[in-house]
């Protein structure tokens, strides 16, 4: 009797997830082997199987590789920077010497809950080379004006700077929870042994926090691979395609040019790549923290 | 020595907080500036004479009122429906026994690694078949249940003592009745958490509404803002007013329900 009740409780959610998530994921794989385009959208009879044709075409497409390289740049520079800022602010917030901890935590976390599109619009003006606040502030420090979003060499660093500002609070809160869970007794024991503040950090805090850092890395990397709205709002992929990300490429391929077969192949390649990187990291972490 | 350290720590945190809040403060300030003032050289930090003209403009000429209504209705719809679906399923996965439960739950957890964007192209075609593209339904229907939501509720529901449920069953209450009058009150904290998470997530969401809503009358605030920013690039003050209108509600909700939100963040990230 109860067995049946359980199914009634999960059925509605499972139907939604099955029909609107699992089914489309499988369909994406199938679609990636077809030439589904605007003609097929109008009439299904125009659809043809092309096998691995989409994948082959993408692998020789310079713009796809450009998008992949840009995304990799964003991840490789952005994630360590973001995690480092999260860790540093979490350590500062955790300090016993700090007053008004709650107020500061809220202030540092605020960008996380803001609407990405809205704050990207703000930063577009902050990055303005002529009247933007950022160049003005840097100018006071003697740094010459930078054309943040107009220079192909600076556009991606600018987006990374923005993304770090927007996201660091998220991991900061996770680190804070991790720091709070380190038993005080460990620090007391270290102090009895005469360990300095630095040695306590090096030999108590860091090792205890290491598994959390590893987990945060995995999740942040997977998240950063999904770069989309920042280039859409701030640069539209430019200048000179220096900020076209994989998802931005997928969006244009699918919903601007209506090459839905090719767009599905892009999405799948991104997924397989993220999956591979995640699996590799988990394996490394297991190897490193194996008892 | 200790006083110096305290000074350094407090000073650094204060500086970090000011740098973090500066863009948001400038947004508010610029939104109150008369036209052209936000592009002054050297930049002005405060409006020479604060005005609400930009906000009035947004409603009178840009018609942002529609976007506000769309955002509010979509957020409310997704939040209410997904709460009903996710709470029921999360509770069942934690506390009710049924064939295949654990295997099913593992499958759901494993699927968390699939980025939502993988499903977007076929989902668009499916919703087109169902006639939901370019309608509220296109945003609401696929969001009615989420693996993350089920997971969050399940983690919390595990702590409900079985005795309480057994006692209700011995009293002759049906499973539906137990859910409504015993389980839901016990799950209240996590329901608030999930509600805040879902509401903020839906309000802020961009890529899917951008894809599924083509008619500018149906645009949400972020989609409207993105399309405005491609047209009104020069009008900084107007754009900042639009940004305030979009972010202020979420910031206020967060400030009011901060604890519930942070609980979801830490509970949701502790997998297993």
Interface residues (C-beta under 8 A of the other chain):
Chain A: X2 X3 X4 X5 X6 X7 X8 X9 X10 X12 X13 X14 X16 X17 X19 X20 X21 X22 X23 X24 X25 X27 X28 X31 X41 X89 X92 X93 X95 X97 X98 X99 X104 X106 X107 X108 X110 X111 X113 X114 X115 X116 X117 X118 X119 X121 X122 X123 X124 X125 X126 X128 X130 X131 X132 X133 X136 X165 X169 X170 X173 X174 X177 X215 X219 X222 X225 X226 X228 X229 X232 X233 X236 X247 X250 X251 X254 X255 X260 X263 X264 X267 X268 X270 X271 X274 X275 X278
Chain B: X2 X5 X6 X9 X10 X12 X13 X14 X16 X17 X20 X21 X22 X23 X24 X26 X27 X30 X38 X39 X40 X41 X42 X43 X84 X85 X86 X88 X89 X91 X92 X93 X96 X97 X98 X99 X101 X104 X108 X111 X113 X114 X115 X116 X117 X118 X119 X120 X121 X122 X123 X124 X125 X126 X141 X142 X144 X145 X146 X147 X150 X175 X176 X179 X200 X203 X204 X206 X207 X210 X211 X221 X222 X223 X225 X226 X229 X230 X236 X239 X240 X242 X243 X246 X247 X250 X251 X254 X255 X258 X261 X262 X265 X266 X269 X271
